[in-house]
Amino acid sequence: METMDRNAPRRTQALAPRVLLYSGGFAPVGGIETFLSELANCLLDRDFQPRLLCWGQNSVLMRDLRRRGVPVRRLFWRWGCRWGWPDYALLPLGLREIRLADVVVMGKVFREPVQMRLGGRRRRWEGPAFVLVTPYRPSELWARGDEAARVLNSFDAIVTQSERFAQDLRDLGYNHIIEVIPYIPPAVVKPRELPPFPPFRLGFLGRLEAQKNLCYLLEAFALIRRRLPVELHLFGDGSEESSLRNTGATIGVAEHVYLHGRVSREGVAKAVDECHLFVFSSFSEGQCLAALEILARGRTIVATPVGVFPELLCDRMFGRLAPLGNVQQFAEAIEQQLAGVSQGGAEPGDVCRIFARNFPREQIIDDYVEFFRKAASGFSKCSS
């Protein structure tokens, strides 16, 4: 295992700032994990020294980082998440790794007593800049109150994905640096043509977890099946899988719902290309990275008005919003989008062209690099 000088002066390595990605749990497949991996690779290409600290099973993302030369420090925990034991088991190693860094990107926010003590120790060390990248819309994750303000203000800067999210942070009492940068989008490729229809193929790409509200999607799908020849393809795995199977059988659509299980990084493109339209029925989201992957391949989206979806789907070329609390209207929105797709109103090439304009990958990478250079120098060039 490589070592670094613990007494090395901080923020003096102008050509190689040290960035610790303190992930906490690191799932084999997931939006925030994909973002952190992409960020590590981009920083490595720009003469940074990124490191990943996490717990969880070994994964393709971790192996790819190691192959590229990014050190990965990992505990093997895969259980105890409900009580947070893996996060606290990782903390002693985390404290050591933090002292070797110029910037720490926290993917795990601890409860207030631990978070405040961590911030106090860091100040005594004259330690690294602490940065949070928001995983969900802040107002969907935290309630207003003194505790939320204290926890958020333990970070020197917060990177968030939209101006609405930034306003949420201000409303919650955060008073330090806020940087608005989208997640690093995938590169746009020449899209595949839409599959033949009928049947129409609806897709979902993500974890099968409670926040995704997928039983609501199944209920809407059952209404659509009465009027249209349509299939539902769920790409992903998670704790809700058995519940979804039971619900599908109960409402009589099981034979038209396909649960494909976990999709590898290499398999995402094929999964997207096989569908006409993707649907998200979530209670809570941030900037859904799966949505960016879908749009980059020329497919459109229907989604509930959570996270960044209201801003993303303002451009009607990308799809439309559907209500969270009305199954009938949710189903109608999906049908309307399917009608537009079938009539040529959402050509994959047009979707990709507008996506590349709205999410310029190289510019967004440059924004992250510039932000982390300022963070490594103590934000001496930043203002709050």
Stockholm file with secondary structure:
# STOCKHOLM 1.0

chainA/1-384         METMDRNAPRRTQALAPRVLLYSGGFAPVGGIETFLSELANCLLDRDFQPRLLCWGQNSVLMRDLRRRGVPVRRLFWRWGCRWGWPDYALLPLGLREIRLADVVVMGKVFREPVQMRLGGRRRRWEGPAFVLVTPYRPSELWARGDEAARVLNSFDAIVTQSERFAQDLRDLGYNHIIEVIPYIPPAVVKPRELPPFPPFRLGFLGRLEAQKNLCYLLEAFALIRRRLPVELHLFGDGSEESSLRNTGATIGVAEHVYLHGRVSREGVAKAVDECHLFVFSSFSEGQCLAALEILARGRTIVATPVGVFPELLCDRMFGRLAPLGNVQQFAEAIEQQLAGVSQGGAEPGDVCRIFARNFPREQIIDDYVEFFRKAASGFSKCSS
#=GR chainA/1-384 SS CCCCCTTCCTTCCTTSCEEEEEEEECCSSCHHHHHHHHHHHHHHHTTCEEEEEEESCCCHHHHHHHHHTCCEEEECCCSCGGGTHHHHHHHHHHHHHHTTCSEEEESCCCCHHHHHHHHHHHHHHTCCEEEEECSSCHHHHCCSSHHHHHHHTTSSEEEESSHHHHHHHHHTTCCSEEEECCCCCCCCCCCCCCCCCSSEEEEEESCCCGGGCHHHHHHHHHHHHTTSCEEEEEEBCCTTHHHHHHHHHHTTCGGGEEEEECCCGGGHHHHHHTCSEEEECCSCCSSCHHHHHHHHTTCEEEECSCTTHHHHTTSGGGEEECCSSCHHHHHHHHHHHHHHHHTTSSCHHHHHHHHHHHSCHHHHHHHHHHHHHHHHTTSTTCCC
#=GC SS_cons         CCCCCTTCCTTCCTTSCEEEEEEEECCSSCHHHHHHHHHHHHHHHTTCEEEEEEESCCCHHHHHHHHHTCCEEEECCCSCGGGTHHHHHHHHHHHHHHTTCSEEEESCCCCHHHHHHHHHHHHHHTCCEEEEECSSCHHHHCCSSHHHHHHHTTSSEEEESSHHHHHHHHHTTCCSEEEECCCCCCCCCCCCCCCCCSSEEEEEESCCCGGGCHHHHHHHHHHHHTTSCEEEEEEBCCTTHHHHHHHHHHTTCGGGEEEEECCCGGGHHHHHHTCSEEEECCSCCSSCHHHHHHHHTTCEEEECSCTTHHHHTTSGGGEEECCSSCHHHHHHHHHHHHHHHHTTSSCHHHHHHHHHHHSCHHHHHHHHHHHHHHHHTTSTTCCC
//
